[in-house]
Amino acid sequence: MGQYVTAFQAVQCVKSGDRVYVQAAAATPSILTAALTDRAGELRDVEICHLHTEGPAPYADPQLAQSFHVNSFFIGRNVRHTLAAGNGSYTPVFLSELPHLFRKRVVVPDVAFIHVSPPDAHGYCSLGVSVEATKAAVEVSKIVVAQVNPKMARTFGDAIIHENEIDFMVEVDVPVHGHGVAPVSAEEEKIGGYIAGLIEDGSTLQMGIGSIPNAALSKLGNHKNLGLHTEMFSDGVIPLIKSGVIDCSQKAVARGRALATFLIGSKELYDFVNDNPLVELRESSFVNDTAVIRRNPKMVAINSAIEVDVTGQVCADSIGPNMYSGVGGQMDFIRGASLSQGGKAIIALPSVTKRGESRIVPFLKKGAGVVTTRSHVQYIITEYGVADLYGKTLSQRLEALVKIAHPDHRENILREYRDYCATC
């Protein structure tokens, strides 16, 4: 059984040169990371590694570079500056692979910081709203420190962890990190309509957070027997579950269960999933496994991009050479959906950036990363329509993608591409 201590006492277990894994997303244990940061003056070369985290990341201050180095497996806004400042690194990895990276001991945390619900009568806690690679980190770390919070939702599946697996427990009572529901623009509303038009009854859905997924979900009220097998979900699914549109009855994997590896949303979402047996959180090595995903018939994967070139190459992790986010689970689900019987893999994005630059481009920016290759891509959607690239030649792709680019950019895209491409 873990020993109950203060946050100050708990983080004394971290030594100079240690690697600390921090549970991700809405479950970020911010009380623990703040307490660790307070020890900056006495620590050197501590690596703090994690996926996207919510809330402040005080250890990412470049002035603390001698004490802490941030290793991001997916780059969040709170640590994005560390790559340019020199106190951060990025490790490209599929979300499905991260637990294996730990278990194969390629990357081995010394300490795991986690965020759990209080133990029940049998001593079991829950990792709550984020499992991702935390289960594997707990298994391989020498020391596990838990932030124990009565406000953390109690979820099931791989989220369940016994207090005997925890070395130090810190009682807190703080809100779980969350996001409100963002407003939907007219362009996003159109994109959501196009996405909804591709979804058949009996489909199983994967989507992310944001206005476009919410716009698509809002248009599915007349669908039947939809399922969820997704990296994450947010508030947009709640009305569809309550109305019976999402009943998970046609899935092949975890039938009757809404399957995810983490959740981010409002307090309403966390209250909805709390102690709800319909919702099952599993490790990303299972949820994001292409061989598992493809077993669901009519699997529909909905993902976003920073830019797409006219051959179908999808950049989703960088702006030119500057890393912005990460590989995440996009390729896991794009490939899984493509291989599913009747499946559909969708990349959806507005046609232009906030500054009016085209996101359908003749060539990706110099140094940009390709997350989804031109061989894997299927549907590209903007507010100007749907481009189905599956089985299409490069010339056919050029024609289809120019049609869904913003009208102000179409002529320039064609001209620039043909000026430099002798085969077109």
N, C-alpha and C positions, 0 to 999 in steps of 0.2 A: 504494500500500500504506500502511495506517495506521501511524503512528509509535507505538512502544511507549513508554509513559511511566507515571509513577505517577499515582494518582488525584488527588493534590494538583496535579500539573502539568497534568493533563487539564482540570480544571475552571477553570483560569485563562483559558480561552477565553470564559467567560461574562462579559459586561460589564453594568454597570448599565443597566436599561431593556430588557434582552433578554427574549425569551420562550423557555422551555425545555420541550420535550415529553419526558415520561418514559414509557418503555414500561410496559405495564400488567400487572396481575394477578400471576401467579406469577413472571413475568420481571422484576419491578421491580428496577432496578439500584441497590440500596440503598447499595453502596459509593460510587457516584458522587454520589447525593443527600446522603449524609452528608458527603462531602468538600466539596460545594458549600455546605452549611449552615455548615461551618467558616469560610467566607469572608463570613459575614453582616456582620461589622463593616465590610467594605470595599465592599459592594454595596448598591445602592438600586433599588427598583422592578423587581425581577426577577419576571416572571410564570412560575410553574411550572404547567403544564397537563397533565392526564392523565385517563384513565378510572380505574376502581377500581384501587388499588394495594395490594400486600401489604407487610407489615413496617412498621417505623417510618417516620414522615414528620417528621423533626425540623424541616424548613423550615416546617412548618405551625404552629409555636409562635407564638401571638399576640404574644409579646414581640419577635418578629422581623418584625413587620408592615411596618416601613419598608424592610426588605431584600427580603422575599418576599411575593408574593400568590399564593394558590392558586386556579386556575381549573379546576374539576372538570367533566368531561363526564359523569361518573357518580360519585356521592359514596360513598366508602368510609368505614368507621368511623374510620380513622386521620386523616381530615381533616374529618369532619362538624362538628366544633366551630367550624371557621373561618367558617362562614356567620353564626353568631350573634356571634362575636368580631369580625367585620369585616375579617379578613385572608383571606377566601375568597369566591369567587363560584361560581355554578352556571350552566353553559351548556346549556340543553335541546337535545338533538340525538339523532336516531335513530342507533343504532350503524352502520347501513348508510350514513349520510350523513357520518360524521366524516371518512373519507378524502377525500371530495369537498370538505369544508370547507377542508381544507389545499390540495388541488390547485387549487381555484377562488380560492385566496389570500384567502379571507374571514378566516381565521385562519392566520397564517404563523409557524411556529416559527423562531427564529434558530439554536437548537441542539437536537439530538436526543440524549437519553441512552438507549442501548439495551443489551441483555444478550444475548450470543451464545456459541455454541460456538466452540472454536478453529478456525482455518482448516484445511481439508483440504489434500491434496497439490496441489490446483488453486487454492487461495486462497479457497475458499468457506466461509463461516461459516453458521450457522443461527440464526434468531431464536428457535428453540426452542419454548417452550410458549406463546408469545403473539405473534400477528401483528397482530390487530385493525387499528388505523390506523397502526401503526409504519412500515410500508413507505412510505406516503404522507409521513409526517413526515420520513423519511430523504431522500426525493426533493426536498422543498422547503427543508429546513434548510440553512443556510450551512455548519454544522459538525456532524459526527456523532462522538459519543464512545461507545465501546463498552466495556462490562465483559465481558471474555473469560474464560469459565469452563468448565473441563473437565467440570464436573458438569451443565452445561446440556445437555438432550436435543437430539439432532440430528433435526429434523423437516424435512419436504419441502414442496413447493408454493411459496407466496409467502414462506415462511420463509427461503429461500436468499438470501444476500446476499454479494457478493464483498468481500474486504478492501479493495479499491480504493475502495469507497464509504464507507470509514471513515477519519476524519482522525486520531483518537487512540484507541489501544487500551490498556486497563488490565488486566493479568493478575491474576485472582483465583482462589481455590479455596474456594468457600463453598457450602453447601447452597442449592438452589433453594427459594424459598418454597413451602410446602405446607400441606395440610389433612389431618387424619386423617378417617376415616369416622365420621360422627356416629351415635349410637344412634337408633333409630327408636321413636317412642312408639306406643301402641296406636291413637291417633287417626290418626297418619300411616300406620300399617299399613293401616287401613281405607281411607283415601284412596288409597293405592297400589293396593289391590285394585280399587277402582272404576275407576281410570285403566287398569290392565291389562285390565280387562274391555272397554274401548273399543278396544283395539289389536288389529288384525287381522294375520294372517300377511301378509308382504309390505309392511308399513308402514315408512315412514321416520320416524325419531324426532328431535325436538328437545327437549332438557330442560336444566335448569340444575343447580346444585350443591345438595346438601342432602338431608335425610331423606326428603322426599316423593318426589323423583325416584328415590332409591335404593330406597325401598319398592316403587315401581312396577316398576323394573328387576328386582328380586329375584323378581317373580312372572311373569316372561316366559320362564322356562326351557323351556317346552313350545312356544313359538312357533317359527315358521320364517321364514327369509329376511327378517329385519329389516334396516333400514339406518340409518345415522347421517348426518344433515345438520343440524348443530346449532351454535349460537353457541359453546357450550363443552360439554365433558364431563369426567367425573371417574371415580373408581375403579369405580363401579357397572357400567360397560359391559364391564370386562375379562372377567369370567366368561362373559358372553354372547358375546363375540368368540371366546374360547378354545373354547367349546362348539359354535361354529358357528351359534348362533341369530342373531347379527348377522353376516351375510356380505356385506351391501350389494349383493346380486345383483339386486334389483328396482328400484334407484334409477334415475332418469333423468339425474341430475347426478352426475358423478364416480362412475360405476358401479364397484363393486369397491373403493371407497375410503371410509373413515370421514372425513367432512369436518367441520372445525371452524375457528374463528378464534382460540380460545385454550383452554387447559386448566388446571385447578387440581385437585390431588389429593395423593396420597402419593408417596413415592419409588418405590413399586411402579408407579404410573401412569407416572412419568417414565422408569423403566427400560423399561416396556412400549412406549412410543412411540418410544424412542430408536432411530434408524436403522431404523424399521419402515415399509416402503413402503405398508402398509395405511392408515396415517394420513396425511392431507394437511391442512395448515393453509393456509387462504387468507385474503386480506384481507376485512374485514367488508363492504366495498362489494360483494363477490361473494357470500359466504356468506349475508349477511342481506338480499340483494336479493329483494324480494317476487316479482319476475318470474322469478327463478332458483328460489326455493323452491317455487313453485307447479307447476313442471315435474315434481316428484317425485309419483308417484301415492301415494294413502293417506298423505299427509304428516300427522303428528300432532305438534302443538306443545303442550308442557306448560309453563305458566308460573304464577307466583304473584302474590299481591296483598296489599296491606295491608288493604283493605276493599272491599266490593262493595255498591252500593246495590240496592234492590229493582227498579229498572228495568234493571239490568245494567251500570251505569257502574262501571268498574274503576279504583280508585286504587292505583297501585303505586310511586309515587315520593315521596310526602310523607305526613306525619301532620298533617292540617290544612294550615296554610300553611307548616309547617316541613319543608324538604326533607330527605329521608332517604336516597335512593339516586339514581335517575335513570330516564329513559325506556328506555335500553338498547335491546335488540332485541325487546322484547315485541310491539310492533305490527308489526314486520317479519315475525315468524313467525306471529302470529295471523292476519294478512291472507293471508300466503302459504299457510298450511295451509287456511284457509277456501276459497281459490280452487283448491286442488289437487283433482284427481279423486279423490273418496272421502276427502278430507282431513278432519281434526278439529282444532279449536282449543279447548284446555282451559285454564281458570284453576282452579287447585287451592289450597285454603287451609284451615287448621283453622277451625272455626266460631267460636272465641273466642280472644282474646289470652291471654297468660300471666296477666293480671289479671282474666280472666273477662269482659271486655267483648266484645260480639258483633262479629264481623267482617262479618256480613251486616247491613246497616243500612238504615233507612228513607231516610236522606239522608246523603250524604258529609259529613264534617266541613267546617265553614266554611273555605274557602281550600284544600281538598284538590284535587289535580290529577287530571284524568282522563287516564290513559294509553291504555286501551282503551275506546272509546266503546260505548254501548248498541247501536249499529248494527253493530259489528264482533264483539261477543261471541257465543259459541256455547255451550260447556259450562262450567258452574260446578260444582265438586265440593268438598264437605266430607266429614267422616266420617259425615254423616247422609244422604249420597246424591248423586245426579247431577241437576242441573237443566239440561235442554236448552232454551235460550232462542231458538234459531234459528226465525224466523218467528212468534214468539209476541207477542201483544199485551201492553201494559203490565199489564193485569189478570192475564193468564196468567203473566207473569213474576213478579209479586208472589206469586201462589199457589205457584209452583214454588220460589222462593227462600226463602220462609218455611218450607217443608217441610224444607229442608236446613240451616236455622239451628239453633242449639242450642235444645232445648225450653224452657229457662228464659227465652229471649228472644222466642219467637215471638209471644206475645200482645202484648207491648209494641211490637214492630216493626209489626205490623198496626195497632194503635191509633194510634201516632204518625204513621204514613204517612197513614192515612185522616183523621185530624184536620186535616191540612194540605193534603190533596189533594182538592179538590172534585170532580174527575172520576172518583174511584174509589169 
